[in-house]
Amino acid sequence: MDLINHARQMNSRFLDRFSKQRFVFHHVPKCGGTSVGRALRMRYLTSQATVKPEPSFRAFKAFSGRTDTEQMLIDVINLRKQMMLYLLYDDVRCVSLHVPFSRAAYREFHQTYKFITILREPVARFISHYNWSSGRPGSHGYIEESFDEFLTSERAWRMGAEYVEMFADLPTSADIRTSEAVNMAISNLAAFDVIGRLDDLEGFAKDIHSNLGVRVKIGHENKAPGGAKNVSTKDLSPEQMEKIRDVCAPDIAVWNGVFGPDGKRLTQPACAPGT
């Protein structure tokens, strides 16, 4: 037996003992996923991988030769789903990535992989997403407009349906703000083994331990950079808050479809539609 194959077998035995359960962690922007993903990858150091937004977008741009950035932010989704499927077929045990849910991936791998995500109250998530993107000039997702200007943009209306885009598994050309799209996202989320809340990291860590058999300590990373354009709810008028809730209506509907008034998950894991 050559040295490489021997090392692979040793690693496989190590993983089977300490990190046996395979999983996919779907990282939704500005829901604490950077801290969660890092904590999980630390427990699967020898079999873990990710798909990052910036490098995957730049790869898509270089390969396609396109320059229509706003549409590319949508169309790159298919590349990222393909990258996820590659990692699953390569039997990577810890797959932690900024990639939407795929029924194709779930259909092929739900018997061997657990599916995990963490969500955040939608208005807080939306504001944090704006602060993050408006504070990073030069990045592919940079937001140049002031907050009030941004609220009237098409991108804001998509960003207010982030949970739908992440979990409905619709074609990139689909309208993600319809009630049908919202219901599809809720139905697909019902298939997840663990759905955490950013305001209950302790409970999320317990659910991870119950499902994966590993203990994680979740820190607080990837905070939005400070800047003159940063927005805080305490500085917003009632009219601005009403506009934000309108923009975030699809994500609020998903949130309310997943969690009850007591904050508890409404549904137990069940197979996703079409599997």
Protein Blocks (a to p, Z undefined) as FASTA:
>chain_A
ZZklmmmmmmmmmmmmmmmbgcdddddehihpmmmmmmmmmmmmmoccdddfklmmmmmm
mmnopablmlmmmmmmmmmmmmmmmmmmnopabdcddddddfklmmmmmmmpccdddddd
fklmmmmmmmmmmmmghiaklcfbdfklmmmpmklmmmmmmmmmmmnopafkbcfkbfkl
mmmmmmmmmmpmbdcdfklmmlmmmmmmmmnopacddddehiacddfklccfklpcfklm
mmmmmmmmmmmmmmmmmpcfkopafbdcdddehZZ
